[in-house]
Amino acid sequence: MPPPNPPAAVTSAPDWLQLQRIVLFTGAGLSAESGVPTYRGAGGIWRDYRYQDYACQRAFEHDPVKVLDFHALRRASVQACAPHAGHAHIRQMQARHPGIRVITQNIDGLLQRAGVAVDAELHGSLWRLRCPVHGVQADAAAAEFASRRCRHCPPATAPWLRPDITWFEDAVDADLFEHAAMLVDDAELFVGIGTSGAVWPAAGFAERARRRGARMIEINPEDNEASALYDERLRLPASQGLPALFPLDRP
């Protein structure tokens, strides 16, 4: 499919309260405004750490303490960050419009801390651990979990709890992605917010929405490899772009 040539800015904001189904698809750029490091850009996590040592099942099996220590540091770093005006605006949009669905690639939980209802966390959450026998453990309120081994298993054989995150080399949660795909297929408006379009298969949702005929708008300060899929682009951070596109003062 030849790439379209969208303008650098949205020329006519959608009358979003008149639409029935809106999908907000968020990525690391949304959290970057809160101070959470991105993954591949300047200052990204994987410029300083090798995922082979910290973010794959092989690393976890080789040295679970090292991997869990790394994720504890990440939780502490995220906990020191606060949701920003963009997160709050999404919460307020949902309060006005029952048809707004949120799909996120982020694992930091900032959307939930802001009171946003998230329909799909595609890559899991820093705030959950899971046992291979008993599944996901309850979310932790602190940066460190009370136990790193499953308390429901016999103490002598209790396995290490791994972060409930889709790591490198993991298969994605097929049921979760199918649920997200159904939301995307049904969307009249698809808004990509702070996503690089570089992480597959999540990156395929923008192309999927375009094929299904959704109006496509991107909110992102910079161009990226998925930008050509969007009809219109707003080169602003989410804290400014969301209020500009979706004003809350309409009747």
N, C-alpha and C positions, 0 to 999 in steps of 0.2 A: 504494500500500500504506500503510495507516495506521500511524504509528509506534508501536512498543510502548512500554510504560512500565516499563523495567527498574529494579531497585533501584540505589541509589547504590554498593553494594558487592556483591562476590560472596558469596553466602550459603552456597555449598557448593563447595569446591574440587574440581575434577575429579580422578578417579583416573587421572592422565595416563599412568602406566606400563601401564595396562590398555587404553589406546586404541591403535589401529593407525596412524592417520594424523593428524598435527597440523601445522597451518601457522601459523608465526609471521610476521606481516606488520608490518614495522617502518618507522617514519618518522623525521622529523627530531627529534622529541622524545627518541628514544633517544640520539641523539648529543649533544643539548643538555646532558645531564647531564655529559658530558665537557668541556663548554665550547665545543663547535662551535656557531656561530650558526645559528639557524633561518632560514627564508626570509621568512615573512610576519608573524610575530608581533612582539612588542616586541623591539627590537634585531635584527630580521631583516635579512638582507643586502639585500633589495629595498626596504627603507626608506631605505637610504643610497646605493644604486647603481641606475641605470636599466638594466634588462636589455637594452634596445635598444642600449646602448653596450658591453655586456660579455658578453652571453649569448645571442646569436642568430647565425645564419649571416651575416646582412647585416653585423653589426658586425665579424665575423671577416674578411669579404672587404674591408671598408673599411679596417680597421686591425688586422691580425693581431698585431702586436707589442703593442699596447695590450691586446688580449684575452688573449694569452698571459701578459703580465705580471700581469694581474688573477688569472688562474688559478694562476700561480706563488705569488702572495701567499696565495691560498686554501689551496694545498697546504702552505705553510709554517705557516699558522695551524692546520691540522688536524694536522700532524706534531707540533706542540707540545702536542697533547691526547692523553690516554691512554684506552684502553678502561676502563670502570668495572665495578662488580660485576655489573651487569645483563648486559653482554656476556659476562663470565666464566660467568655462570649458564647462558646459552644454550649455551655450549660444553660445560659439564658435563651439561646435559640431553641434548645430542646424543650424548655418550659413553655415556649410560645407555639411550637410546632411538633405534633406527635409523629410526623413522618420523617424526622431526621434520624438517620442511622449512622453510627460511627464505627468504622473499621480502622484498627491501628496496627502498625508494625512495631510500635514502641513497647518496651517491656518495663518501663520505669514507674508506671502507675500514677503519673501526674494527672492524667485525665480523670481518673477515679477520685483522686484527692480533691479535684476541683468540683466534684459532684456530677461529672458527665456520665451518662449511661453508655457504656461501651458494648457494642454488639459482638465484636470479634477481636480478641487479642491474638493476632496471627502467629506471633512468635513467642507467646507465653508471657511470664511475669517474673521479675526479680523477687517478688514478694511471696512466692510459693516454692515449696520443695515437694518432691514426690518420691514415694516408695515404689519399687517394682512390684510389690505384693498388694499394698493397700492404697496405692494411687496418691493423689494430690493431698497434701496436708493443708491445714487452714492457713490463711494469710497471716504473716507476722506483722506486728505493729512496730517492732523495733528493727534496727539495722542488723541485728544478730538473732538468729533463731535460738529457741531454748535448747533444742537438741539437734544434732546433726545425724542421728540415727533414728530409725523408725521406732517409736515408743509402743507401737501396736504389735511389733514382732517380738519373738522370744529374745531376751537380752543377749543371750550367747550367740545368736545368729543374726541379730538385727542389722540390716544393710545400711550403708550410707544413703542419706537422702540427697538426691541430685536436684539442682535447680530446675524448676518447671519451665524451661526455656528450650526453644528449638535452636540447638547449637549447629555449628558447622558440621556437615556430614550427616546430620539427622534427617529423617523423613519428616515432612510436615504432617500436621494433624488433618487427615483427609476429610473427616466429618466437619471440622471447623472451617476449612477452606471451601467446602461445598456450601455451607451455610452462608459464608461471605459472598460466594459467587451468586447465590440466589438473590441477595440484597442488591448486588451490582447489576444483575440482569434486569432488575425491576426499577432501577433508578431513572428518574427523569433528568436529574442534575447530579453530576459527579464532580466533586471538588477535591483535588489533590492538594494537600497542605504540608509543605515542608518535607516532601518525599523525593528521594534521588532517582527513583525508578531503576535502581541497580540491583536490588535484591529479588531474586526469583525463587519461587513462582509468584510471590506477592506483587511484583512489578507488572505482572500480566493483567491485573485487574483494570488498569487504566485503558489498555487496549481493548479489553473485553467490553467495558462500558461504552467506548467509542463505537465499537461494532454494533452494539445494541441500540444505538441512536441517542444516547444521553447527551445533553449539553455538557461540555467539558470545560472546566475552569481550573487553572492552576494558581495557587498562592505560594510563592517561593521567591526569595530575593534574587536567586540566580538561576540561569538556565541549567538544565541537566539532560541526560539522555532520553528522558521520557517527555520532555517539554513539547516536542513536535506533535504529540498525541492530543494536545489540548487546543480547543478552538480559541480560547482567550487566556491571557496570562496576566497576573497581577504581580509585579515585581516589588513586593513588600513582605515584611515578616508577618506572621499570623496575627500578632497583637494589633497590627494596623490594618491588615488586609481583610480580616473577618468583619470588623465593624463597618468598613467601607463597602463591602459587598452585601452584607446582611444587616442593615440598620434595624434597631429594635424599636424605633419610635413610630413605625407605621401602625395604623389602626388595624 
